[in-house]
Amino acid sequence: MGEQELGGLDRVVAHNGPLPPKAAADLINQAAEGLQHAHEKGMVHRDIKPENIMMTRQKRVKILDFGLIRLGADQAAEVLEGDQP
């Protein structure tokens, strides 16, 4: 069964107030690990902000909105090669 989402971190804080320091540190650590994973794949998010960090009821983080992503040279070449017949 999928995780139920509470919403963006901005909405969670607006609704519930500031997160306890330990919970905030855990969420930021999860976001950093997710961004590191994307970076290892050659992607740079370029629009990370509280609205783009989704929190689930299980206290897991999902990073949203990769619309402004910048690809590394290798990844950009793969995308361009994939567009050719």
NUMAR-77209 format. One record per atom (N, C-alpha, C, O): residue number from 1; residue in one letter; atom name; x, y, z. Coordinates in Angstrom, 2 decimals. Layout:
BEGIN
@n:NUM&res:A&atom:CA&c1:X&c2:Y&c3:Z;
...
***
This chain:
BEGIN
@n:1&res:M&atom:N&c1:0.85&c2:-1.18&c3:0.00;
@n:1&res:M&atom:CA&c1:0.00&c2:0.00&c3:0.00;
@n:1&res:M&atom:C&c1:0.88&c2:1.24&c3:0.00;
@n:1&res:M&atom:O&c1:1.88&c2:1.28&c3:0.73;
@n:2&res:G&atom:N&c1:0.54&c2:2.26&c3:-0.81;
@n:2&res:G&atom:CA&c1:1.34&c2:3.47&c3:-0.91;
@n:2&res:G&atom:C&c1:1.26&c2:4.32&c3:0.34;
@n:2&res:G&atom:O&c1:0.35&c2:4.20&c3:1.16;
@n:3&res:E&atom:N&c1:2.26&c2:5.16&c3:0.46;
@n:3&res:E&atom:CA&c1:2.30&c2:6.06&c3:1.61;
@n:3&res:E&atom:C&c1:1.34&c2:7.24&c3:1.40;
@n:3&res:E&atom:O&c1:1.24&c2:7.77&c3:0.29;
@n:4&res:Q&atom:N&c1:0.65&c2:7.62&c3:2.45;
@n:4&res:Q&atom:CA&c1:-0.24&c2:8.77&c3:2.37;
@n:4&res:Q&atom:C&c1:0.57&c2:10.04&c3:2.56;
@n:4&res:Q&atom:O&c1:1.39&c2:10.14&c3:3.48;
@n:5&res:E&atom:N&c1:0.34&c2:11.00&c3:1.69;
@n:5&res:E&atom:CA&c1:1.10&c2:12.23&c3:1.75;
@n:5&res:E&atom:C&c1:0.40&c2:13.28&c3:2.59;
@n:5&res:E&atom:O&c1:-0.82&c2:13.45&c3:2.49;
@n:6&res:L&atom:N&c1:1.18&c2:13.97&c3:3.41;
@n:6&res:L&atom:CA&c1:0.66&c2:15.07&c3:4.22;
@n:6&res:L&atom:C&c1:0.68&c2:16.37&c3:3.43;
@n:6&res:L&atom:O&c1:-0.14&c2:17.26&c3:3.66;
@n:7&res:G&atom:N&c1:1.59&c2:16.49&c3:2.51;
@n:7&res:G&atom:CA&c1:1.72&c2:17.69&c3:1.70;
@n:7&res:G&atom:C&c1:3.14&c2:18.19&c3:1.72;
@n:7&res:G&atom:O&c1:4.03&c2:17.58&c3:2.31;
@n:8&res:G&atom:N&c1:3.33&c2:19.33&c3:1.06;
@n:8&res:G&atom:CA&c1:4.64&c2:19.94&c3:1.03;
@n:8&res:G&atom:C&c1:5.05&c2:20.37&c3:2.43;
@n:8&res:G&atom:O&c1:4.21&c2:20.63&c3:3.29;
@n:9&res:L&atom:N&c1:6.34&c2:20.44&c3:2.63;
@n:9&res:L&atom:CA&c1:6.85&c2:20.83&c3:3.95;
@n:9&res:L&atom:C&c1:6.34&c2:22.20&c3:4.36;
@n:9&res:L&atom:O&c1:6.14&c2:22.46&c3:5.54;
@n:10&res:D&atom:N&c1:6.14&c2:23.08&c3:3.39;
@n:10&res:D&atom:CA&c1:5.60&c2:24.41&c3:3.70;
@n:10&res:D&atom:C&c1:4.20&c2:24.31&c3:4.32;
@n:10&res:D&atom:O&c1:3.89&c2:25.01&c3:5.28;
@n:11&res:R&atom:N&c1:3.37&c2:23.43&c3:3.77;
@n:11&res:R&atom:CA&c1:2.00&c2:23.25&c3:4.29;
@n:11&res:R&atom:C&c1:1.99&c2:22.56&c3:5.65;
@n:11&res:R&atom:O&c1:1.21&c2:22.90&c3:6.53;
@n:12&res:V&atom:N&c1:2.87&c2:21.59&c3:5.80;
@n:12&res:V&atom:CA&c1:2.96&c2:20.87&c3:7.08;
@n:12&res:V&atom:C&c1:3.32&c2:21.84&c3:8.19;
@n:12&res:V&atom:O&c1:2.70&c2:21.82&c3:9.25;
@n:13&res:V&atom:N&c1:4.31&c2:22.69&c3:7.94;
@n:13&res:V&atom:CA&c1:4.74&c2:23.66&c3:8.96;
@n:13&res:V&atom:C&c1:3.67&c2:24.71&c3:9.19;
@n:13&res:V&atom:O&c1:3.43&c2:25.11&c3:10.33;
@n:14&res:A&atom:N&c1:3.02&c2:25.17&c3:8.12;
@n:14&res:A&atom:CA&c1:1.96&c2:26.17&c3:8.27;
@n:14&res:A&atom:C&c1:0.80&c2:25.62&c3:9.11;
@n:14&res:A&atom:O&c1:0.21&c2:26.35&c3:9.90;
@n:15&res:H&atom:N&c1:0.49&c2:24.34&c3:8.92;
@n:15&res:H&atom:CA&c1:-0.64&c2:23.73&c3:9.63;
@n:15&res:H&atom:C&c1:-0.28&c2:23.32&c3:11.05;
@n:15&res:H&atom:O&c1:-1.09&c2:23.49&c3:11.97;
@n:16&res:N&atom:N&c1:0.92&c2:22.78&c3:11.26;
@n:16&res:N&atom:CA&c1:1.29&c2:22.21&c3:12.55;
@n:16&res:N&atom:C&c1:2.30&c2:23.03&c3:13.35;
@n:16&res:N&atom:O&c1:2.58&c2:22.71&c3:14.50;
@n:17&res:G&atom:N&c1:2.84&c2:24.07&c3:12.75;
@n:17&res:G&atom:CA&c1:3.88&c2:24.85&c3:13.41;
@n:17&res:G&atom:C&c1:5.25&c2:24.23&c3:13.16;
@n:17&res:G&atom:O&c1:5.37&c2:23.21&c3:12.49;
@n:18&res:P&atom:N&c1:6.28&c2:24.88&c3:13.71;
@n:18&res:P&atom:CA&c1:7.64&c2:24.39&c3:13.47;
@n:18&res:P&atom:C&c1:7.83&c2:22.94&c3:13.91;
@n:18&res:P&atom:O&c1:7.24&c2:22.49&c3:14.90;
@n:19&res:L&atom:N&c1:8.64&c2:22.23&c3:13.16;
@n:19&res:L&atom:CA&c1:8.95&c2:20.84&c3:13.50;
@n:19&res:L&atom:C&c1:9.94&c2:20.80&c3:14.65;
@n:19&res:L&atom:O&c1:10.79&c2:21.69&c3:14.78;
@n:20&res:P&atom:N&c1:9.84&c2:19.78&c3:15.49;
@n:20&res:P&atom:CA&c1:10.87&c2:19.61&c3:16.52;
@n:20&res:P&atom:C&c1:12.23&c2:19.44&c3:15.83;
@n:20&res:P&atom:O&c1:12.31&c2:18.86&c3:14.75;
@n:21&res:P&atom:N&c1:13.31&c2:19.92&c3:16.45;
@n:21&res:P&atom:CA&c1:14.62&c2:19.87&c3:15.81;
@n:21&res:P&atom:C&c1:15.03&c2:18.49&c3:15.31;
@n:21&res:P&atom:O&c1:15.60&c2:18.38&c3:14.22;
@n:22&res:K&atom:N&c1:14.76&c2:17.44&c3:16.06;
@n:22&res:K&atom:CA&c1:15.15&c2:16.10&c3:15.63;
@n:22&res:K&atom:C&c1:14.37&c2:15.68&c3:14.38;
@n:22&res:K&atom:O&c1:14.96&c2:15.11&c3:13.46;
@n:23&res:A&atom:N&c1:13.09&c2:15.97&c3:14.33;
@n:23&res:A&atom:CA&c1:12.27&c2:15.62&c3:13.16;
@n:23&res:A&atom:C&c1:12.72&c2:16.43&c3:11.95;
@n:23&res:A&atom:O&c1:12.80&c2:15.90&c3:10.84;
@n:24&res:A&atom:N&c1:13.00&c2:17.72&c3:12.15;
@n:24&res:A&atom:CA&c1:13.46&c2:18.57&c3:11.05;
@n:24&res:A&atom:C&c1:14.79&c2:18.05&c3:10.51;
@n:24&res:A&atom:O&c1:14.98&c2:18.00&c3:9.29;
@n:25&res:A&atom:N&c1:15.69&c2:17.68&c3:11.40;
@n:25&res:A&atom:CA&c1:17.00&c2:17.17&c3:10.96;
@n:25&res:A&atom:C&c1:16.84&c2:15.87&c3:10.17;
@n:25&res:A&atom:O&c1:17.53&c2:15.66&c3:9.17;
@n:26&res:D&atom:N&c1:15.93&c2:15.01&c3:10.60;
@n:26&res:D&atom:CA&c1:15.71&c2:13.75&c3:9.89;
@n:26&res:D&atom:C&c1:15.16&c2:14.01&c3:8.49;
@n:26&res:D&atom:O&c1:15.61&c2:13.38&c3:7.53;
@n:27&res:L&atom:N&c1:14.20&c2:14.92&c3:8.36;
@n:27&res:L&atom:CA&c1:13.62&c2:15.22&c3:7.06;
@n:27&res:L&atom:C&c1:14.66&c2:15.85&c3:6.13;
@n:27&res:L&atom:O&c1:14.71&c2:15.52&c3:4.95;
@n:28&res:I&atom:N&c1:15.46&c2:16.75&c3:6.65;
@n:28&res:I&atom:CA&c1:16.49&c2:17.39&c3:5.83;
@n:28&res:I&atom:C&c1:17.53&c2:16.36&c3:5.40;
@n:28&res:I&atom:O&c1:18.02&c2:16.41&c3:4.27;
@n:29&res:N&atom:N&c1:17.86&c2:15.44&c3:6.29;
@n:29&res:N&atom:CA&c1:18.81&c2:14.37&c3:5.95;
@n:29&res:N&atom:C&c1:18.24&c2:13.52&c3:4.80;
@n:29&res:N&atom:O&c1:18.96&c2:13.18&c3:3.86;
@n:30&res:Q&atom:N&c1:16.96&c2:13.17&c3:4.88;
@n:30&res:Q&atom:CA&c1:16.34&c2:12.39&c3:3.81;
@n:30&res:Q&atom:C&c1:16.36&c2:13.15&c3:2.49;
@n:30&res:Q&atom:O&c1:16.66&c2:12.58&c3:1.44;
@n:31&res:A&atom:N&c1:16.04&c2:14.45&c3:2.54;
@n:31&res:A&atom:CA&c1:16.06&c2:15.26&c3:1.33;
@n:31&res:A&atom:C&c1:17.47&c2:15.32&c3:0.75;
@n:31&res:A&atom:O&c1:17.65&c2:15.23&c3:-0.46;
@n:32&res:A&atom:N&c1:18.47&c2:15.49&c3:1.61;
@n:32&res:A&atom:CA&c1:19.85&c2:15.54&c3:1.15;
@n:32&res:A&atom:C&c1:20.27&c2:14.23&c3:0.50;
@n:32&res:A&atom:O&c1:20.98&c2:14.23&c3:-0.51;
@n:33&res:E&atom:N&c1:19.84&c2:13.11&c3:1.07;
@n:33&res:E&atom:CA&c1:20.16&c2:11.80&c3:0.48;
@n:33&res:E&atom:C&c1:19.49&c2:11.66&c3:-0.89;
@n:33&res:E&atom:O&c1:20.10&c2:11.13&c3:-1.83;
@n:34&res:G&atom:N&c1:18.26&c2:12.12&c3:-1.02;
@n:34&res:G&atom:CA&c1:17.57&c2:12.06&c3:-2.30;
@n:34&res:G&atom:C&c1:18.25&c2:12.94&c3:-3.35;
@n:34&res:G&atom:O&c1:18.40&c2:12.53&c3:-4.50;
@n:35&res:L&atom:N&c1:18.66&c2:14.14&c3:-2.94;
@n:35&res:L&atom:CA&c1:19.36&c2:15.03&c3:-3.87;
@n:35&res:L&atom:C&c1:20.72&c2:14.47&c3:-4.25;
@n:35&res:L&atom:O&c1:21.17&c2:14.62&c3:-5.38;
@n:36&res:Q&atom:N&c1:21.39&c2:13.82&c3:-3.29;
@n:36&res:Q&atom:CA&c1:22.68&c2:13.19&c3:-3.59;
@n:36&res:Q&atom:C&c1:22.50&c2:12.08&c3:-4.62;
@n:36&res:Q&atom:O&c1:23.29&c2:11.95&c3:-5.55;
@n:37&res:H&atom:N&c1:21.45&c2:11.29&c3:-4.46;
@n:37&res:H&atom:CA&c1:21.17&c2:10.21&c3:-5.41;
@n:37&res:H&atom:C&c1:20.95&c2:10.79&c3:-6.81;
@n:37&res:H&atom:O&c1:21.49&c2:10.28&c3:-7.79;
@n:38&res:A&atom:N&c1:20.15&c2:11.86&c3:-6.90;
@n:38&res:A&atom:CA&c1:19.91&c2:12.50&c3:-8.20;
@n:38&res:A&atom:C&c1:21.22&c2:13.03&c3:-8.77;
@n:38&res:A&atom:O&c1:21.48&c2:12.90&c3:-9.97;
@n:39&res:H&atom:N&c1:22.04&c2:13.64&c3:-7.92;
@n:39&res:H&atom:CA&c1:23.31&c2:14.19&c3:-8.38;
@n:39&res:H&atom:C&c1:24.23&c2:13.09&c3:-8.90;
@n:39&res:H&atom:O&c1:24.92&c2:13.28&c3:-9.90;
@n:40&res:E&atom:N&c1:24.23&c2:11.95&c3:-8.23;
@n:40&res:E&atom:CA&c1:25.05&c2:10.82&c3:-8.69;
@n:40&res:E&atom:C&c1:24.60&c2:10.33&c3:-10.06;
@n:40&res:E&atom:O&c1:25.39&c2:9.73&c3:-10.79;
@n:41&res:K&atom:N&c1:23.34&c2:10.58&c3:-10.41;
@n:41&res:K&atom:CA&c1:22.81&c2:10.22&c3:-11.73;
@n:41&res:K&atom:C&c1:22.99&c2:11.35&c3:-12.73;
@n:41&res:K&atom:O&c1:22.53&c2:11.26&c3:-13.87;
@n:42&res:G&atom:N&c1:23.67&c2:12.43&c3:-12.30;
@n:42&res:G&atom:CA&c1:23.96&c2:13.55&c3:-13.19;
@n:42&res:G&atom:C&c1:22.89&c2:14.62&c3:-13.24;
@n:42&res:G&atom:O&c1:22.89&c2:15.44&c3:-14.16;
@n:43&res:M&atom:N&c1:21.98&c2:14.63&c3:-12.27;
@n:43&res:M&atom:CA&c1:20.88&c2:15.60&c3:-12.28;
@n:43&res:M&atom:C&c1:21.07&c2:16.62&c3:-11.16;
@n:43&res:M&atom:O&c1:21.44&c2:16.27&c3:-10.04;
@n:44&res:V&atom:N&c1:20.79&c2:17.89&c3:-11.48;
@n:44&res:V&atom:CA&c1:20.80&c2:18.96&c3:-10.49;
@n:44&res:V&atom:C&c1:19.39&c2:19.52&c3:-10.43;
@n:44&res:V&atom:O&c1:18.85&c2:19.95&c3:-11.45;
@n:45&res:H&atom:N&c1:18.76&c2:19.51&c3:-9.24;
@n:45&res:H&atom:CA&c1:17.35&c2:19.89&c3:-9.10;
@n:45&res:H&atom:C&c1:17.08&c2:21.34&c3:-9.47;
@n:45&res:H&atom:O&c1:16.19&c2:21.59&c3:-10.28;
@n:46&res:R&atom:N&c1:17.80&c2:22.29&c3:-8.94;
@n:46&res:R&atom:CA&c1:17.72&c2:23.73&c3:-9.22;
@n:46&res:R&atom:C&c1:16.48&c2:24.45&c3:-8.70;
@n:46&res:R&atom:O&c1:16.34&c2:25.64&c3:-8.96;
@n:47&res:D&atom:N&c1:15.58&c2:23.78&c3:-8.00;
@n:47&res:D&atom:CA&c1:14.40&c2:24.46&c3:-7.46;
@n:47&res:D&atom:C&c1:13.97&c2:23.83&c3:-6.14;
@n:47&res:D&atom:O&c1:12.78&c2:23.65&c3:-5.89;
@n:48&res:I&atom:N&c1:14.94&c2:23.50&c3:-5.31;
@n:48&res:I&atom:CA&c1:14.60&c2:22.86&c3:-4.04;
@n:48&res:I&atom:C&c1:14.10&c2:23.95&c3:-3.07;
@n:48&res:I&atom:O&c1:14.77&c2:24.95&c3:-2.84;
@n:49&res:K&atom:N&c1:12.94&c2:23.71&c3:-2.52;
@n:49&res:K&atom:CA&c1:12.31&c2:24.63&c3:-1.57;
@n:49&res:K&atom:C&c1:11.26&c2:23.82&c3:-0.80;
@n:49&res:K&atom:O&c1:10.91&c2:22.72&c3:-1.22;
@n:50&res:P&atom:N&c1:10.76&c2:24.35&c3:0.31;
@n:50&res:P&atom:CA&c1:9.81&c2:23.57&c3:1.13;
@n:50&res:P&atom:C&c1:8.61&c2:23.03&c3:0.35;
@n:50&res:P&atom:O&c1:8.14&c2:21.93&c3:0.64;
@n:51&res:E&atom:N&c1:8.11&c2:23.79&c3:-0.63;
@n:51&res:E&atom:CA&c1:6.95&c2:23.32&c3:-1.40;
@n:51&res:E&atom:C&c1:7.28&c2:22.08&c3:-2.22;
@n:51&res:E&atom:O&c1:6.38&c2:21.31&c3:-2.57;
@n:52&res:N&atom:N&c1:8.56&c2:21.87&c3:-2.53;
@n:52&res:N&atom:CA&c1:8.97&c2:20.74&c3:-3.35;
@n:52&res:N&atom:C&c1:9.50&c2:19.57&c3:-2.54;
@n:52&res:N&atom:O&c1:10.07&c2:18.62&c3:-3.08;
@n:53&res:I&atom:N&c1:9.32&c2:19.64&c3:-1.23;
@n:53&res:I&atom:CA&c1:9.68&c2:18.53&c3:-0.36;
@n:53&res:I&atom:C&c1:8.39&c2:18.01&c3:0.26;
@n:53&res:I&atom:O&c1:7.83&c2:18.63&c3:1.16;
@n:54&res:M&atom:N&c1:7.92&c2:16.87&c3:-0.24;
@n:54&res:M&atom:CA&c1:6.67&c2:16.27&c3:0.23;
@n:54&res:M&atom:C&c1:6.96&c2:15.38&c3:1.42;
@n:54&res:M&atom:O&c1:7.96&c2:14.66&c3:1.44;
@n:55&res:M&atom:N&c1:6.09&c2:15.43&c3:2.41;
@n:55&res:M&atom:CA&c1:6.23&c2:14.59&c3:3.59;
@n:55&res:M&atom:C&c1:5.04&c2:13.62&c3:3.65;
@n:55&res:M&atom:O&c1:3.90&c2:14.03&c3:3.46;
@n:56&res:T&atom:N&c1:5.32&c2:12.36&c3:3.93;
@n:56&res:T&atom:CA&c1:4.26&c2:11.37&c3:4.05;
@n:56&res:T&atom:C&c1:3.90&c2:11.19&c3:5.53;
@n:56&res:T&atom:O&c1:4.64&c2:11.63&c3:6.42;
@n:57&res:R&atom:N&c1:2.77&c2:10.55&c3:5.77;
@n:57&res:R&atom:CA&c1:2.36&c2:10.26&c3:7.16;
@n:57&res:R&atom:C&c1:3.38&c2:9.36&c3:7.86;
@n:57&res:R&atom:O&c1:3.46&c2:9.35&c3:9.08;
@n:58&res:Q&atom:N&c1:4.14&c2:8.61&c3:7.07;
@n:58&res:Q&atom:CA&c1:5.15&c2:7.72&c3:7.63;
@n:58&res:Q&atom:C&c1:6.46&c2:8.47&c3:7.86;
@n:58&res:Q&atom:O&c1:7.49&c2:7.85&c3:8.17;
@n:59&res:K&atom:N&c1:6.43&c2:9.80&c3:7.72;
@n:59&res:K&atom:CA&c1:7.58&c2:10.66&c3:7.95;
@n:59&res:K&atom:C&c1:8.72&c2:10.40&c3:6.96;
@n:59&res:K&atom:O&c1:9.90&c2:10.47&c3:7.31;
@n:60&res:R&atom:N&c1:8.33&c2:10.08&c3:5.73;
@n:60&res:R&atom:CA&c1:9.30&c2:9.90&c3:4.64;
@n:60&res:R&atom:C&c1:9.21&c2:11.12&c3:3.72;
@n:60&res:R&atom:O&c1:8.15&c2:11.73&c3:3.59;
@n:61&res:V&atom:N&c1:10.31&c2:11.45&c3:3.10;
@n:61&res:V&atom:CA&c1:10.40&c2:12.60&c3:2.21;
@n:61&res:V&atom:C&c1:10.37&c2:12.14&c3:0.75;
@n:61&res:V&atom:O&c1:10.97&c2:11.14&c3:0.38;
@n:62&res:K&atom:N&c1:9.65&c2:12.91&c3:-0.06;
@n:62&res:K&atom:CA&c1:9.66&c2:12.72&c3:-1.51;
@n:62&res:K&atom:C&c1:9.99&c2:14.09&c3:-2.11;
@n:62&res:K&atom:O&c1:9.40&c2:15.10&c3:-1.75;
@n:63&res:I&atom:N&c1:10.95&c2:14.10&c3:-3.02;
@n:63&res:I&atom:CA&c1:11.33&c2:15.35&c3:-3.67;
@n:63&res:I&atom:C&c1:10.53&c2:15.49&c3:-4.96;
@n:63&res:I&atom:O&c1:10.49&c2:14.58&c3:-5.78;
@n:64&res:L&atom:N&c1:9.89&c2:16.64&c3:-5.12;
@n:64&res:L&atom:CA&c1:9.01&c2:16.89&c3:-6.26;
@n:64&res:L&atom:C&c1:9.62&c2:17.92&c3:-7.21;
@n:64&res:L&atom:O&c1:10.63&c2:18.56&c3:-6.91;
@n:65&res:D&atom:N&c1:8.98&c2:18.07&c3:-8.35;
@n:65&res:D&atom:CA&c1:9.21&c2:19.13&c3:-9.32;
@n:65&res:D&atom:C&c1:10.65&c2:19.17&c3:-9.83;
@n:65&res:D&atom:O&c1:11.43&c2:20.06&c3:-9.49;
@n:66&res:F&atom:N&c1:10.96&c2:18.20&c3:-10.65;
@n:66&res:F&atom:CA&c1:12.26&c2:18.18&c3:-11.31;
@n:66&res:F&atom:C&c1:12.18&c2:18.93&c3:-12.65;
@n:66&res:F&atom:O&c1:12.99&c2:18.68&c3:-13.55;
@n:67&res:G&atom:N&c1:11.22&c2:19.83&c3:-12.79;
@n:67&res:G&atom:CA&c1:11.00&c2:20.53&c3:-14.05;
@n:67&res:G&atom:C&c1:12.14&c2:21.45&c3:-14.45;
@n:67&res:G&atom:O&c1:12.33&c2:21.70&c3:-15.64;
@n:68&res:L&atom:N&c1:12.91&c2:21.95&c3:-13.50;
@n:68&res:L&atom:CA&c1:14.03&c2:22.84&c3:-13.82;
@n:68&res:L&atom:C&c1:15.36&c2:22.10&c3:-13.75;
@n:68&res:L&atom:O&c1:16.42&c2:22.72&c3:-13.59;
@n:69&res:I&atom:N&c1:15.31&c2:20.80&c3:-13.86;
@n:69&res:I&atom:CA&c1:16.50&c2:19.97&c3:-13.71;
@n:69&res:I&atom:C&c1:17.56&c2:20.33&c3:-14.74;
@n:69&res:I&atom:O&c1:17.26&c2:20.65&c3:-15.89;
@n:70&res:R&atom:N&c1:18.79&c2:20.26&c3:-14.31;
@n:70&res:R&atom:CA&c1:19.92&c2:20.41&c3:-15.24;
@n:70&res:R&atom:C&c1:20.63&c2:19.08&c3:-15.29;
@n:70&res:R&atom:O&c1:20.96&c2:18.50&c3:-14.25;
@n:71&res:L&atom:N&c1:20.85&c2:18.59&c3:-16.49;
@n:71&res:L&atom:CA&c1:21.53&c2:17.31&c3:-16.67;
@n:71&res:L&atom:C&c1:23.02&c2:17.55&c3:-16.87;
@n:71&res:L&atom:O&c1:23.44&c2:18.56&c3:-17.44;
@n:72&res:G&atom:N&c1:23.82&c2:16.60&c3:-16.38;
@n:72&res:G&atom:CA&c1:25.24&c2:16.63&c3:-16.66;
@n:72&res:G&atom:C&c1:25.48&c2:16.37&c3:-18.14;
@n:72&res:G&atom:O&c1:24.56&c2:15.97&c3:-18.85;
@n:73&res:A&atom:N&c1:26.70&c2:16.58&c3:-18.61;
@n:73&res:A&atom:CA&c1:27.04&c2:16.43&c3:-20.03;
@n:73&res:A&atom:C&c1:26.71&c2:15.03&c3:-20.54;
@n:73&res:A&atom:O&c1:26.15&c2:14.89&c3:-21.63;
@n:74&res:D&atom:N&c1:27.03&c2:14.00&c3:-19.77;
@n:74&res:D&atom:CA&c1:26.76&c2:12.62&c3:-20.21;
@n:74&res:D&atom:C&c1:25.27&c2:12.37&c3:-20.36;
@n:74&res:D&atom:O&c1:24.84&c2:11.76&c3:-21.34;
@n:75&res:Q&atom:N&c1:24.47&c2:12.84&c3:-19.39;
@n:75&res:Q&atom:CA&c1:23.03&c2:12.62&c3:-19.43;
@n:75&res:Q&atom:C&c1:22.39&c2:13.42&c3:-20.56;
@n:75&res:Q&atom:O&c1:21.47&c2:12.93&c3:-21.22;
@n:76&res:A&atom:N&c1:22.86&c2:14.66&c3:-20.78;
@n:76&res:A&atom:CA&c1:22.32&c2:15.47&c3:-21.87;
@n:76&res:A&atom:C&c1:22.59&c2:14.83&c3:-23.21;
@n:76&res:A&atom:O&c1:21.74&c2:14.85&c3:-24.10;
@n:77&res:A&atom:N&c1:23.78&c2:14.25&c3:-23.38;
@n:77&res:A&atom:CA&c1:24.12&c2:13.57&c3:-24.63;
@n:77&res:A&atom:C&c1:23.21&c2:12.38&c3:-24.85;
@n:77&res:A&atom:O&c1:22.77&c2:12.14&c3:-25.97;
@n:78&res:E&atom:N&c1:22.92&c2:11.62&c3:-23.79;
@n:78&res:E&atom:CA&c1:22.02&c2:10.48&c3:-23.91;
@n:78&res:E&atom:C&c1:20.63&c2:10.92&c3:-24.35;
@n:78&res:E&atom:O&c1:20.01&c2:10.25&c3:-25.17;
@n:79&res:V&atom:N&c1:20.14&c2:12.03&c3:-23.80;
@n:79&res:V&atom:CA&c1:18.82&c2:12.53&c3:-24.16;
@n:79&res:V&atom:C&c1:18.80&c2:12.93&c3:-25.63;
@n:79&res:V&atom:O&c1:17.88&c2:12.58&c3:-26.37;
@n:80&res:L&atom:N&c1:19.83&c2:13.65&c3:-26.06;
@n:80&res:L&atom:CA&c1:19.89&c2:14.08&c3:-27.46;
@n:80&res:L&atom:C&c1:20.01&c2:12.90&c3:-28.41;
@n:80&res:L&atom:O&c1:19.38&c2:12.89&c3:-29.46;
@n:81&res:E&atom:N&c1:20.81&c2:11.93&c3:-28.05;
@n:81&res:E&atom:CA&c1:20.96&c2:10.74&c3:-28.89;
@n:81&res:E&atom:C&c1:19.65&c2:9.98&c3:-29.00;
@n:81&res:E&atom:O&c1:19.35&c2:9.40&c3:-30.04;
@n:82&res:G&atom:N&c1:18.88&c2:9.97&c3:-27.92;
@n:82&res:G&atom:CA&c1:17.60&c2:9.27&c3:-27.92;
@n:82&res:G&atom:C&c1:16.58&c2:9.91&c3:-28.83;
@n:82&res:G&atom:O&c1:15.63&c2:9.25&c3:-29.25;
@n:83&res:D&atom:N&c1:16.75&c2:11.21&c3:-29.14;
@n:83&res:D&atom:CA&c1:15.80&c2:11.92&c3:-30.00;
@n:83&res:D&atom:C&c1:16.07&c2:11.71&c3:-31.48;
@n:83&res:D&atom:O&c1:15.23&c2:12.03&c3:-32.32;
@n:84&res:Q&atom:N&c1:17.23&c2:11.17&c3:-31.82;
@n:84&res:Q&atom:CA&c1:17.57&c2:10.99&c3:-33.22;
@n:84&res:Q&atom:C&c1:17.02&c2:9.68&c3:-33.75;
@n:84&res:Q&atom:O&c1:16.97&c2:8.69&c3:-33.02;
@n:85&res:P&atom:N&c1:16.60&c2:9.66&c3:-35.05;
@n:85&res:P&atom:CA&c1:16.02&c2:8.43&c3:-35.63;
@n:85&res:P&atom:C&c1:17.06&c2:7.34&c3:-35.81;
@n:85&res:P&atom:O&c1:16.73&c2:6.25&c3:-36.29;
***
